[in-house]
Amino acid sequence: MDAWLTRVRDAIAAAAEVPASELALSDEEAGVLLELARIAAHESGERTNAPLLCYLVGRAQDGADLETLAAAVRSTS
């Protein structure tokens, strides 16, 4: 993660009272999320759907891993 994203992650972790390490993104996870954002923007024709989809994926991660959720998104294309 770049410096800006690291600072924001740390602020979010503090606000949520969780360790920042729980919010760390690997390069692979970042790549998957960027792919999903691309799919959302291009498939829907609305760029604003990209961050909203990533938010939904993040909310759903208590019930499934990122790759399972990404596969669900890919299956709708």
VMD Tcl script that draws the C-alpha trace (Angstrom):
set ca {
  {0.00 0.00 0.00}
  {1.18 3.51 -0.66}
  {1.75 6.04 2.11}
  {-1.64 7.75 1.74}
  {-3.58 4.49 1.86}
  {-1.54 3.31 4.84}
  {-2.38 6.52 6.75}
  {-6.07 6.17 5.94}
  {-6.05 2.47 6.88}
  {-4.48 3.36 10.22}
  {-7.10 6.05 10.87}
  {-9.92 3.66 9.99}
  {-8.43 0.97 12.22}
  {-8.22 3.42 15.12}
  {-11.80 4.57 14.60}
  {-13.00 0.95 14.44}
  {-10.78 -0.04 17.36}
  {-9.19 -2.91 15.43}
  {-5.52 -3.61 14.78}
  {-4.33 -1.99 11.54}
  {-2.90 -5.37 10.53}
  {-6.47 -6.66 10.16}
  {-7.02 -4.08 7.41}
  {-3.75 -4.63 5.56}
  {-4.09 -5.38 1.84}
  {-1.70 -7.73 0.10}
  {-0.68 -6.94 -3.46}
  {-2.89 -9.83 -4.59}
  {-5.92 -8.53 -2.67}
  {-5.37 -5.03 -4.04}
  {-5.22 -6.48 -7.55}
  {-8.48 -8.38 -7.09}
  {-10.25 -5.30 -5.74}
  {-8.97 -3.17 -8.60}
  {-10.18 -5.81 -11.06}
  {-13.62 -5.81 -9.42}
  {-13.71 -2.02 -9.56}
  {-12.88 -2.19 -13.27}
  {-15.64 -4.75 -13.87}
  {-18.16 -2.61 -11.99}
  {-17.28 0.55 -13.89}
  {-17.19 -1.04 -17.34}
  {-20.03 -3.54 -17.08}
  {-22.47 -1.14 -15.45}
  {-21.41 1.94 -17.38}
  {-21.34 3.84 -14.08}
  {-17.93 4.59 -12.57}
  {-19.59 5.27 -9.23}
  {-20.47 1.57 -8.97}
  {-16.76 0.68 -8.55}
  {-16.32 1.93 -4.98}
  {-19.80 0.78 -4.03}
  {-19.07 -2.76 -5.23}
  {-15.78 -2.82 -3.32}
  {-17.66 -1.68 -0.22}
  {-20.20 -4.50 -0.64}
  {-17.40 -7.03 -1.09}
  {-15.76 -5.76 2.08}
  {-19.01 -6.05 4.02}
  {-19.53 -9.61 2.76}
  {-16.07 -10.83 3.77}
  {-17.29 -12.01 7.15}
  {-19.14 -14.76 5.29}
  {-16.78 -15.62 2.41}
  {-13.22 -15.07 1.28}
  {-12.26 -12.46 -1.29}
  {-11.71 -14.92 -4.14}
  {-15.17 -16.49 -3.64}
  {-16.77 -13.07 -3.70}
  {-14.72 -12.04 -6.74}
  {-15.86 -15.18 -8.55}
  {-19.47 -14.25 -7.82}
  {-18.92 -10.80 -9.31}
  {-17.12 -12.22 -12.34}
  {-20.00 -14.64 -12.95}
  {-22.39 -11.74 -13.49}
  {-20.37 -10.30 -16.37}
}
mol new
graphics top color blue
foreach p $ca { graphics top sphere $p radius 0.5 }
foreach p [lrange $ca 0 end-1] q [lrange $ca 1 end] { graphics top cylinder $p $q radius 0.2 }
display resetview
